[in-house]
Amino acid sequence: MKPAMKPEDIRALLAKNKAKQIEIVRDLGVTSGAVSRVIDGHFPSRRIQEAIAKKVRVPFEQMWGKAA
């Protein structure tokens, strides 16, 4: 599934909301590489996608497109 938002847009939203990828890493107990791969669209993980969407206060479907 291709994300509805581009990776650079997601990273810009994280910066705008003063949220860091490392916070998501720590909250979920995953690697920074996993979070980066999800943002880049190379690895689908609903759990990580939901955490990112919550962190930037954007609805899941708006950020990632239709759920599979």
N, C-alpha and C positions, 0 to 999 in steps of 0.2 A: 504494500500500500504506500503510495507516494504521499508525503505530507502536504497539507494545504498551504502551509507556510514554508518559506525557504529557510535553510539553516541560519543564514546571516540575519534573517528577521527574528528568529527565535533567540539567537544570542543577543541581539539588540534589545529585545524585550527583557531578557534576564538582566542586562546592564541597567536599563531604564528603571527596573524595579529593585535595583540594588541587591539582586539575588545572584549567588555564585553557584557554579556547577558543583563545587565541593560541598555545599550545603545539601544538595540532593544526594550526592554520594554518601555523605555521613548519615542522612536521614534514612536512606534505603539500604545501606550496607552493601552497595555495589561498587564497582570500579569506576574511575573517571573515564576510562576508555569506553565502558558500556554506555554511560550517559552521552558521551560525544558521538558514539555510533548511532544512538537513537536520534539525536538532534540532526545528524547528517543523513538520516533516513536509511542507514545500512543495516539496522537491527531493530525489528519491531518488538517493543516491550510495552504492553499496556500499562503496567505498573509504573514504569519510568516516565512514560508519556503523560500519565495522569499527574504524577508529581510535578513535572515541568509545567504543565498547564495550570495547576493549582498555584505554583510559585509565582507565575506571572499574571495570575487572575484573568485567564482567557479560557472560554469554554473549550472543552476537549475537541469537539467537532470542528470548531473554527481553526484550531491550531493544527490538527492532524487529519482532518477530513472525516469521512464516514467511518464508523467503527466496522471492523471486519466481522 
